[in-house]
Amino acid sequence: MKLVVAVIQPTKLPDVKRALFEADVRKMTVTNVIGCGQQGGYTESYRGSIIEVNLLKKIRIEIAVNENFVKPTIDAIIKGARTGNIGDGKIFILDLPQCIRIRTGEEGNEAIG
């Protein structure tokens, strides 16, 4: 089992969700986050003052998958999120040692579904 964590542009969420649904990946957690990476941020003028904005709005998607769904999940996220510009995001793959479905008590691969 793996936990796939992706940080993407907010505007790309509908495209990523569509690509994931096409790959038969329907269970996910989506969170609004702020952060910066290579993109760094930008400056803008507000009421005559220069303001540095270095924490940008992003979307964090977390998906627990069984081994056979790791590659399709990654491919779907890339398909939906890629623009070719700095700031497209990152995908992290983490080992998931245990998963328990609260409702039924199922564990492991069966709990992920």
C-alpha positions in Angstrom: 0.0 0.0 0.0 1.2 3.5 -0.8 0.1 7.0 0.0 0.3 9.3 -3.0 0.5 13.0 -2.0 0.3 15.6 -4.7 0.6 19.4 -4.5 -0.9 21.1 -7.5 -2.2 24.4 -8.8 -5.8 25.2 -7.6 -6.9 25.8 -11.2 -5.9 22.3 -12.2 -8.0 20.4 -9.6 -10.9 19.8 -12.0 -8.6 18.4 -14.6 -6.8 16.2 -12.1 -10.1 14.9 -10.7 -11.3 14.1 -14.2 -8.1 12.2 -15.0 -8.2 10.3 -11.7 -11.9 9.3 -12.3 -10.9 8.1 -15.8 -8.2 5.9 -14.2 -10.9 4.5 -11.8 -9.3 6.3 -8.8 -12.3 7.8 -6.9 -11.2 8.0 -3.2 -9.1 11.0 -2.2 -8.7 13.8 0.3 -8.3 17.4 -1.0 -7.0 20.2 1.1 -6.4 23.9 0.4 -2.8 24.7 1.5 -0.3 27.5 1.0 3.4 27.1 0.2 6.2 27.8 -2.2 8.8 25.9 -4.0 11.0 26.8 -7.0 8.4 29.3 -8.1 9.3 31.5 -5.1 6.5 33.9 -5.2 5.9 37.4 -6.5 5.6 41.0 -5.5 2.7 43.3 -5.9 1.7 46.9 -5.0 -1.1 47.4 -2.5 -2.1 51.0 -1.6 1.3 52.2 -2.6 3.3 49.6 -0.7 5.2 46.8 -2.2 4.2 43.5 -0.8 6.1 40.2 -1.2 3.8 37.2 -1.6 5.9 34.1 -1.2 3.3 31.7 0.1 1.1 30.7 -2.8 -2.3 29.0 -2.8 -2.0 25.3 -3.7 -4.1 22.1 -3.5 -2.9 19.0 -1.7 -4.4 15.7 -2.7 -3.9 12.6 -0.7 -4.8 9.2 -2.1 -4.2 5.8 -0.4 -3.8 3.1 -3.1 -2.9 -0.5 -3.4 0.3 -1.4 -5.3 -1.5 -2.0 -8.6 -3.0 1.5 -8.6 0.2 3.5 -7.9 1.3 4.0 -11.5 -2.2 4.8 -12.9 -2.7 7.3 -10.1 0.6 9.0 -10.8 0.0 9.1 -14.5 -3.5 10.6 -14.0 -2.2 13.3 -11.7 0.5 14.3 -14.2 -2.0 14.2 -17.1 -4.3 16.6 -15.3 -1.8 18.9 -13.6 1.0 19.4 -16.1 1.2 22.8 -17.9 5.0 22.7 -18.5 5.5 25.8 -16.3 7.3 26.3 -13.0 4.8 25.7 -10.2 3.0 22.7 -11.7 3.6 20.9 -8.4 5.1 17.7 -6.9 4.0 14.1 -6.3 5.3 12.2 -3.2 5.0 8.5 -2.8 5.0 7.2 0.8 4.9 3.7 2.1 1.6 3.0 4.0 2.2 0.3 6.6 -1.4 0.0 7.7 -4.9 1.1 6.9 -8.0 0.4 8.9 -11.6 1.1 7.7 -13.4 2.5 10.8 -16.9 1.4 9.8 -16.1 -2.3 9.3 -12.7 -2.9 11.0 -11.2 -4.1 7.7 -7.4 -3.8 7.5 -4.8 -3.6 4.8 -5.7 -3.8 1.1 -9.3 -4.5 1.8 -9.7 -1.3 3.8 -8.4 0.8 0.9 -10.8 -0.7 -1.5 
